[in-house]
Amino acid sequence: MIKSYHLLKLFTLVSFISVLIENQSYGATTTATMAVSVNVVGDCTVSASPFVFSDYDPSGGQSALDQVNAITVQCANEEAYKTALSTGYGTYTQRLMKNAGNPDLNYQLYTDVGRTHVWGDGSGSTTLPEGAGTGFPQVLTVYGTIPASQTTIPSGLTYTDSITVTVSY
């Protein structure tokens, strides 16, 4: 019984001290401001599948050969971007496909189905498509044309060019 009494007194004393410590008041305070920041960077990716025209017949009866392809651009939400296509072997006036030692095959790439706006870098009379990212892939259609009756082109050959797609953001 005496032991329990002493334990009860000890428990009461410890509880009293802990209340005093918790209720201790401080005489002064001070504050500081902590700056919090993050640099949110825009980000874009681009991909393009090979642009393959169907077979071209240079014999003179061939009408213009049209083809479409897709470029996929994915930019961060509301990130403004522009998509340029290089000239390849030619110029923006006339792009060229080549096969070593043979005459060049003329072609052109456009931004519109009517094939009136040459897709370029915005220089001269070329068009430089612009957009704003959504965070999701956006498909841009490329319209290509090989003009009719390029009769100096030998048959049975494969002609190529390499176009660089550049997304500026």
HUMOUR-V517493 format. One record per residue. SS is DSSP state (alpha for helix, beta for strand, coil for the rest). OMEGA is omega in whole degrees, 0 to 359 (999 if undefined). NEAR is the number of other C-alpha atoms within 10 Angstrom. Layout:
# HUMOUR-V517493
ss = <SS:SS>
omega = <OMEGA:OMEGA>
near = <NEAR:NEAR>
This chain:
# HUMOUR-V517493
ss = <coil:alpha:alpha:alpha:alpha:alpha:alpha:alpha:alpha:alpha:alpha:alpha:alpha:alpha:alpha:alpha:alpha:alpha:alpha:alpha:alpha:alpha:coil:coil:coil:coil:coil:coil:coil:coil:coil:coil:coil:coil:coil:coil:coil:coil:coil:coil:coil:coil:coil:beta:beta:beta:beta:beta:coil:coil:coil:coil:coil:coil:coil:coil:coil:coil:coil:coil:coil:coil:coil:coil:beta:beta:beta:beta:beta:beta:beta:beta:beta:beta:beta:coil:coil:coil:coil:beta:beta:beta:beta:beta:beta:coil:coil:coil:coil:coil:coil:coil:coil:coil:beta:beta:beta:beta:coil:coil:coil:coil:coil:coil:beta:beta:beta:beta:beta:beta:coil:coil:coil:coil:coil:coil:coil:beta:beta:coil:coil:coil:coil:coil:coil:coil:beta:coil:beta:beta:beta:beta:coil:coil:coil:coil:coil:beta:beta:beta:beta:beta:beta:beta:beta:beta:coil:coil:coil:coil:coil:coil:coil:coil:coil:coil:coil:coil:coil:beta:coil:coil:coil:coil:beta:beta:beta:beta:coil>
omega = <179:179:179:179:179:177:179:178:180:178:179:179:180:178:180:179:181:176:179:181:181:183:181:182:178:186:184:175:175:181:175:177:178:178:177:181:173:176:180:183:174:180:177:171:180:174:180:176:179:179:185:174:172:184:180:179:184:188:179:179:182:172:178:181:182:178:175:178:182:169:179:179:175:180:176:182:178:176:179:179:174:182:181:171:179:180:186:180:186:178:175:177:178:175:184:166:185:167:189:176:181:177:180:176:181:173:178:178:186:177:187:182:178:178:178:183:180:179:181:182:180:179:180:180:180:180:178:182:179:177:176:182:177:187:180:178:176:183:176:182:176:180:181:178:167:182:181:166:172:193:180:182:178:181:177:181:175:178:182:172:178:181:176:176:181:175:177:181:999>
near = <6:7:8:9:10:11:12:12:12:12:11:12:12:12:12:11:11:12:11:11:10:8:9:9:8:6:5:5:5:4:5:5:5:6:5:5:6:5:5:6:8:14:14:19:12:16:14:14:9:11:18:11:14:9:9:17:18:17:14:11:11:15:14:13:16:17:14:15:17:16:18:15:24:21:23:19:14:12:17:16:21:16:22:21:23:17:21:16:16:17:12:21:14:15:20:22:19:17:15:8:6:12:16:19:22:17:20:23:25:21:20:15:13:8:16:13:17:23:26:24:20:15:9:9:13:19:20:17:17:13:16:17:20:15:15:12:17:17:15:16:15:20:23:24:17:22:15:18:16:21:15:13:19:15:11:9:10:10:15:17:16:13:15:11:16:15:18:11:17>
